[in-house]
Amino acid sequence: MEIKSVLFIGFVWPEANSSAAGSRMIQLIRYFSDLGAKITFASSAKLGEHPSDLKSLGVEMVPIRLNHSSFDDFIKILNPDAVVFDRYMTEEQFGWRVAECCPNCIRILDTEDLHCLRFVRQQCYKKGEQLTESKLLSNELSKRELASIFRSDLSLVISQFEMQLLENLFGVSSNLLFYLPLVVEQETVNIKDWKNKKDFVFIGNFMHAPNWDAVLNLKNNIWPSIRENLPEVKLHIYGAYSSVKVKQLHNEQSGFLVHGWAESAREVFESARVSLAPIRFGAGLKGKLLESMHFGTPNVTTSIGAEGIQGNMHWGGFVEDQWDEFSKAAVKLYLDEKVWVASRDSGYNLIRERFDSQVHFVAFKNRLQQVISDLKNHRNKNFIGAMLTQQTTAASKYMSKWIEAKNSNE
């Protein structure tokens, strides 16, 4: 069976220049386009400030409504061979309708990152507690997200760490999971040497809580020490959706400069000498670090920042969880050309070996064909998923119809 038509259901409209999630969605669209499929992207969200140009990619954009039977008519006419859910929330909202209206299409969940892992880590950080298996297992969000994974025919996971967590802690069969990380096109980039790059940089979408926390961490715990050692050097903060509270951190005197959205992350990274990402909680892969290494800028980050990226390879910079050591590593990387060059080259090697787009595309194509060619048997082996689909469909169907009826009477 060929995949001739694919429907993406987006939690938001993709913004590739604003977030790793947006970049990821564009990568998936291109994967399926390269398979020759016609792509339709639907979302109930409003367009954001910096939407990607989906039409230039040959993608049809369709607005849809939550809790409304018009979606049923839409998908029956479209009759896609595959549906890709953007995060577990869209699978919760529309998965039962897809299963009911198009039972033979393959249902694929793109997890983006494990939201339950990110959420529980954030709660533990706020309380000053250690992350434990029991906290993950007992959390309500974990149950919702895992139910979505079990209901789907295939879930795409971007981090090997999260693959292991799903299999070993939550007991998800490897048949239901596929490792498909953020990838990097193996292209020639404008390589600037150490002396032609200057200053530090941080980049990240400020609607994402770990990014806002990382900037506060830089402001309060890290930048003062770096600035004391490098009084003429500046830190440039970039990110989409920078609110008033973000902009208020801007301080010319201390060299802490908040610029807002960057139209080209490539230009930002190619100009900076060192990238900083002191991330205290989060999940998935950090697209800012992949881009930093890809564009020849070594970085300093934390163990959570490097999670799922490093593997057993040398990092493209330093990984430090103590803020005084973090600051010292940043200064050393900035001043020592030999250390900087070695770190840059390690970053290139890491990206080349672990995140080559073509390698992962071929593997994904083969796995898709394997599942589609024997979809009935694949589903029969997933009894938990079948059970959850039956129960969820019944519950969600009548709740949605109640909401629709309620809204029509108002």
C-alpha positions in Angstrom: 0.0 0.0 0.0 1.3 3.4 -1.0 0.7 6.5 1.1 -0.9 8.9 -1.4 -2.6 11.3 1.0 -1.5 12.4 4.5 -3.5 14.6 6.9 -1.5 16.5 9.6 -3.6 17.7 12.5 -1.6 20.5 14.2 -1.9 21.6 17.8 -0.7 24.9 16.3 0.2 26.1 12.8 4.0 25.4 12.3 6.5 28.2 12.8 9.8 26.7 11.8 11.8 29.9 12.6 10.2 30.2 16.1 10.6 26.8 17.7 12.1 23.3 17.4 8.5 22.0 17.3 7.7 24.1 14.3 10.9 23.0 12.6 10.1 19.4 13.4 6.7 19.6 11.8 8.2 21.0 8.6 10.7 18.1 8.5 7.8 15.6 8.8 5.9 17.3 6.0 8.9 17.1 3.8 9.4 13.4 4.7 5.9 12.6 3.4 6.2 14.9 0.4 9.3 13.0 -0.6 7.3 9.8 -0.5 5.0 11.4 -3.1 2.1 12.0 -0.8 -0.4 14.9 -1.1 -0.2 16.8 2.2 -3.1 18.5 4.0 -2.5 20.4 7.2 -5.5 21.1 9.5 -5.6 23.0 12.8 -8.2 24.5 15.1 -5.6 27.1 16.3 -5.3 30.7 15.1 -2.3 31.6 13.0 0.7 32.7 15.0 3.0 35.7 14.5 5.5 34.0 12.3 3.8 31.1 10.4 5.8 28.9 8.0 4.7 29.2 4.3 3.1 25.8 3.9 1.6 26.7 0.6 5.1 27.0 -0.9 5.6 23.4 0.1 2.5 22.3 -1.8 0.5 21.9 1.4 -3.3 22.6 1.6 -4.2 24.4 4.8 -7.6 23.7 6.3 -9.0 25.3 9.5 -11.1 22.8 11.6 -13.3 23.1 14.7 -13.0 21.4 18.0 -16.0 19.3 19.1 -17.8 19.7 15.8 -19.1 17.1 13.4 -17.9 19.1 10.4 -14.6 17.4 10.9 -16.2 14.0 10.3 -17.5 15.2 6.9 -14.1 16.7 6.1 -12.0 13.6 6.8 -14.5 11.2 5.1 -14.1 13.2 1.9 -10.4 13.5 2.2 -10.0 9.8 3.1 -6.3 10.0 3.9 -4.0 7.0 4.0 -2.3 8.4 7.1 -3.0 10.9 9.8 -0.2 12.5 11.8 -1.3 13.9 15.2 0.9 16.9 16.4 1.3 16.0 20.1 -1.0 13.9 22.3 -3.5 16.7 22.7 -4.6 16.5 19.1 -4.9 12.7 19.3 -7.2 13.1 22.3 -9.3 15.6 20.5 -9.5 14.1 17.0 -8.2 10.5 17.3 -11.5 8.9 18.0 -13.1 10.7 15.0 -10.3 9.5 12.7 -10.6 5.9 14.0 -14.4 6.0 13.4 -14.5 7.8 10.0 -11.3 6.3 8.4 -10.6 3.0 10.2 -8.1 1.8 7.7 -5.8 4.7 7.7 -2.6 4.5 9.8 -2.7 6.8 12.9 0.7 8.3 13.7 1.5 10.3 16.8 4.4 12.7 16.8 5.2 13.1 20.5 7.5 16.1 19.9 8.8 15.4 23.4 7.4 13.6 26.4 5.2 16.2 27.9 4.7 14.2 31.1 8.5 14.1 31.6 8.8 17.8 31.0 5.9 18.6 33.3 7.0 16.4 36.2 10.6 17.7 35.9 9.3 21.2 36.2 7.1 20.4 39.2 10.1 18.7 40.9 12.3 21.7 40.2 9.8 24.1 41.7 9.5 22.0 44.8 13.2 21.3 45.1 12.6 17.5 44.8 14.3 14.8 42.8 12.6 13.2 39.8 11.6 9.7 40.6 9.9 6.8 38.7 7.0 6.9 41.1 6.3 10.6 40.4 6.2 9.9 36.6 4.0 6.8 37.0 1.5 8.4 39.3 1.1 11.7 37.3 -2.2 12.2 35.6 -0.5 13.7 32.5 1.6 10.6 32.1 -1.6 8.5 32.0 -3.2 10.7 29.3 0.0 10.8 27.2 0.6 7.1 27.4 -3.0 6.3 26.6 -2.5 8.4 23.4 0.6 6.5 22.6 -1.1 3.1 23.0 -4.1 4.2 20.9 -1.8 5.2 18.0 -0.4 2.7 15.4 3.0 4.3 15.6 4.5 7.0 17.9 7.5 9.0 16.7 9.9 9.7 19.5 12.7 12.3 19.1 15.0 11.2 22.0 16.6 7.9 22.6 16.4 8.6 26.4 12.6 8.9 26.0 12.5 5.7 23.9 14.1 3.8 26.8 11.8 5.5 29.3 8.7 4.5 27.4 9.9 0.9 27.0 11.5 0.2 30.3 9.3 2.3 32.7 5.9 2.5 31.0 6.1 -0.9 29.3 5.3 0.3 25.7 6.2 -2.3 23.1 9.0 -1.3 20.7 6.5 -2.2 17.9 4.5 1.0 18.7 7.5 3.3 18.8 10.0 4.7 16.3 13.0 6.8 17.0 12.9 9.8 14.6 14.9 12.7 16.0 15.2 16.3 14.9 17.5 16.1 11.9 20.0 18.3 10.1 20.5 18.7 6.4 24.2 17.8 5.6 24.9 21.1 3.8 28.0 23.3 3.5 27.8 26.2 6.0 29.6 29.4 6.2 32.4 28.5 8.6 33.7 31.5 10.5 36.8 31.0 12.5 37.3 31.9 16.2 38.6 35.5 15.6 35.7 36.4 13.3 33.0 35.5 15.8 32.2 37.4 19.0 29.8 37.5 22.0 27.5 34.9 23.5 24.0 34.0 22.4 20.9 32.4 23.7 17.9 31.6 21.5 14.5 30.0 22.3 10.8 30.4 22.1 9.5 32.2 25.2 6.2 30.4 25.2 8.2 27.4 26.2 8.7 27.5 30.0 12.2 25.9 30.1 13.5 28.8 27.9 12.2 31.5 30.1 13.6 29.8 33.1 17.0 29.4 31.3 17.1 33.2 30.6 16.4 34.0 34.2 19.1 31.6 35.2 21.5 33.4 32.9 20.6 36.8 34.3 20.8 35.8 37.9 23.3 33.1 38.3 25.6 32.9 35.3 26.1 36.2 33.3 27.4 38.3 36.2 30.3 36.0 36.6 31.0 35.8 32.9 30.8 39.6 32.5 33.2 40.1 35.4 35.8 38.1 33.5 34.9 39.5 30.1 33.7 43.1 30.7 33.5 44.0 27.0 31.6 41.0 25.9 27.8 40.9 25.4 25.1 38.3 25.6 22.4 38.4 22.9 19.0 36.9 23.8 16.7 36.0 20.9 13.3 34.3 20.9 9.8 34.4 19.5 7.0 35.7 21.7 9.1 37.7 24.1 6.7 39.2 26.5 7.1 42.4 28.5 8.7 40.5 31.4 11.3 39.2 29.0 12.1 42.6 27.5 12.4 44.1 30.9 15.6 42.0 31.4 17.3 44.1 28.7 20.3 46.0 30.2 22.8 47.8 28.0 25.1 48.5 30.9 25.6 44.9 31.8 25.7 43.7 28.2 22.5 41.6 28.6 20.7 42.4 25.4 17.2 41.2 24.6 16.4 41.3 20.8 13.2 39.3 20.4 12.5 37.1 17.4 15.3 36.2 15.1 14.4 35.9 11.5 17.4 33.7 10.8 18.8 31.5 13.6 21.6 30.6 11.2 22.8 34.2 11.0 22.6 34.5 14.8 24.7 31.4 15.4 27.2 32.0 12.7 28.0 35.4 14.2 28.3 34.3 17.9 31.4 32.7 19.3 29.6 30.7 22.1 26.1 29.6 22.7 24.7 29.3 26.2 21.7 27.0 27.3 21.5 26.6 31.1 18.4 24.5 31.0 17.1 23.3 34.4 14.1 21.2 33.2 12.6 20.0 30.0 12.4 17.0 27.7 13.0 16.0 24.1 15.9 17.4 22.0 17.0 21.0 22.1 16.9 22.3 18.6 18.9 25.4 19.6 21.8 23.1 20.5 21.7 21.1 17.3 21.6 24.3 15.3 24.4 25.8 17.3 26.7 22.9 16.6 25.6 22.7 13.0 26.5 26.3 12.3 29.9 26.1 13.9 29.2 27.6 17.4 30.3 25.6 20.4 28.0 25.7 23.4 27.8 25.3 27.2 24.7 23.5 28.4 23.4 21.2 31.2 22.9 17.4 31.3 19.2 18.0 30.5 20.2 20.2 27.6 22.5 17.5 26.2 20.0 14.6 26.9 19.2 12.6 23.9 21.7 14.4 21.7 25.2 13.4 22.9 25.0 9.6 22.9 28.5 8.3 23.5 30.2 11.1 21.5 32.2 14.1 22.5 30.1 17.2 23.2 30.5 20.3 21.1 31.5 22.4 24.1 30.9 21.7 27.8 28.1 20.1 29.9 27.9 21.6 33.4 25.2 21.6 36.0 26.9 23.8 38.6 26.6 27.4 37.7 30.1 28.5 38.8 31.5 25.7 36.7 29.1 26.6 33.9 30.4 30.2 33.9 34.1 29.1 34.0 33.5 26.8 31.0 31.9 29.6 29.1 34.8 31.9 29.7 37.4 29.2 28.8 35.5 28.4 25.6 35.4 32.0 24.7 39.1 32.8 25.3 40.9 29.6 24.4 41.0 29.2 20.6 42.4 25.6 20.7 39.6 24.5 23.1 37.0 26.4 20.9 38.2 24.7 17.7 38.2 21.2 19.2 34.7 21.8 20.6 33.4 23.1 17.2 34.8 20.0 15.4 33.3 17.7 18.0 29.9 19.4 17.4 30.3 18.9 13.6 31.1 15.2 14.2 28.2 14.7 16.5 25.7 16.2 14.1 27.1 14.3 11.2 27.0 10.9 12.9 23.7 11.1 14.8 21.4 13.5 13.0 21.8 13.0 9.2 18.4 13.6 7.7 18.8 11.0 4.9 19.8 8.2 7.2 16.7 8.7 9.3 14.4 9.3 6.4 15.3 5.9 4.8 14.8 4.2 8.2 11.4 5.9 8.6 10.3 5.0 5.1 11.1 1.3 5.7 9.3 1.2 9.1 6.2 2.9 7.6 6.0 0.3 4.9 6.4 -2.5 7.4 3.5 -1.3 9.5 1.2 -0.4 6.6 1.8 -3.8 4.8 0.4 -5.6 7.9 -1.7 -3.1 9.7 -4.4 -5.5 10.8 -1.9 -7.8 12.5 0.0 -4.9 13.9 -3.2 -3.7 15.6 -4.1 -7.1 16.8 -0.9 -7.3 18.8 -1.7 -4.0 20.5 -4.6 -5.2 22.7 -4.2 -2.4 25.2 -4.4 0.1 22.4 -7.6 -1.5 21.0 -9.2 -1.5 24.4 -8.3 2.1 25.0 -9.6 3.1 21.6 -12.9 1.4 22.2 -13.4 3.0 25.6 -12.1 6.4 24.6 -14.2 6.5 21.5 -17.3 5.9 23.5 -16.5 8.4 26.2 -15.1 11.1 23.9 -17.8 10.7 21.3 -20.7 11.5 23.7 -18.8 14.2 25.5 -18.0 15.9 22.2 -21.5 15.6 21.0 -22.8 17.1 24.3 -20.4 20.0 23.9 -21.5 20.5 20.3 -25.2 20.4 21.2 -24.6 22.8 24.1 -22.7 25.3 21.9 -25.4 25.2 19.2 -28.1 26.1 21.8 -26.2 29.1 23.1 
